[in-house]
Amino acid sequence: MAGEQTHRDVILRRLRRIEGQVRGLQRMVEEETYCIDVLTQVAATNAALQSCALALLDEHLNCCVTEAIVEGGEQARTKVNEASKAIARLVRA
């Protein structure tokens, strides 16, 4: 449908926004902005990355993992294991 954004488009838009935040951080450091203000923006950038990661994980679970489970077999176990490891990495980050 016209005007409908794909999941990929939404993720790319988020990543471009994050890229802008990182450039802003670089500018803040170059301009010797007060450290606490820079750290506040670092935290905001981290939160944006986490949000993007969760959106990607959600899509993976709803598409790749769900399809693999419907098909069953070793592929299903592999996809669930991959998702579990990805979740563990996100939790540690």
C-alpha positions in Angstrom: 0.0 0.0 0.0 1.1 3.5 -0.7 2.4 5.4 2.3 2.8 2.3 4.4 6.2 2.1 5.9 8.0 -1.3 6.0 9.7 -2.4 9.2 13.0 -1.9 7.4 12.2 1.7 6.7 11.3 2.4 10.3 14.5 0.8 11.5 16.6 2.8 9.0 14.9 6.0 10.1 15.7 5.3 13.7 19.4 4.4 12.9 19.7 7.7 10.9 18.4 9.6 13.9 20.9 7.8 16.2 23.7 8.6 13.7 22.7 12.3 14.0 22.8 11.9 17.8 26.4 10.5 17.6 27.5 13.4 15.4 26.0 15.7 17.9 28.0 14.0 20.6 31.2 14.5 18.6 30.3 18.2 18.1 29.7 18.6 21.9 33.1 17.1 22.7 34.8 19.3 20.1 33.1 22.3 21.5 34.1 21.2 25.1 30.5 21.1 26.3 30.1 20.5 30.0 30.7 16.8 30.7 27.4 16.1 32.4 25.6 17.4 29.4 27.6 15.1 27.1 26.9 12.2 29.4 23.2 13.0 29.3 23.3 12.8 25.5 25.3 9.6 25.6 22.5 8.0 27.8 19.9 9.2 25.4 21.8 7.7 22.5 22.2 4.4 24.4 18.4 4.4 25.0 17.7 4.9 21.3 20.0 2.1 20.4 18.4 -0.2 22.9 14.9 0.7 21.6 16.1 -0.1 18.0 17.6 -3.4 19.2 14.3 -4.3 20.8 12.3 -3.5 17.7 14.7 -5.7 15.6 14.3 -8.5 18.2 10.6 -8.2 18.1 10.5 -8.4 14.3 12.9 -11.4 14.5 10.7 -13.2 17.0 7.5 -12.5 15.1 8.8 -13.4 11.7 11.9 -15.7 11.6 11.4 -17.5 14.8 7.6 -18.0 14.4 8.0 -19.3 10.9 10.7 -21.7 12.0 8.6 -23.0 14.9 5.7 -23.6 12.5 8.0 -25.6 10.2 9.5 -27.4 13.3 12.6 -29.5 13.4 16.2 -28.5 14.0 15.6 -25.1 12.3 13.1 -24.2 15.0 15.6 -25.1 17.8 18.3 -23.1 16.0 16.2 -20.0 15.6 15.0 -20.1 19.3 18.6 -20.6 20.4 19.8 -17.6 18.3 17.0 -15.4 19.8 17.9 -16.5 23.3 21.6 -15.6 22.8 20.6 -12.2 21.3 18.4 -11.5 24.3 21.3 -12.4 26.6 23.6 -10.0 24.8 21.0 -7.2 25.1 20.5 -7.9 28.8 24.3 -7.7 29.4 24.7 -4.5 27.3 
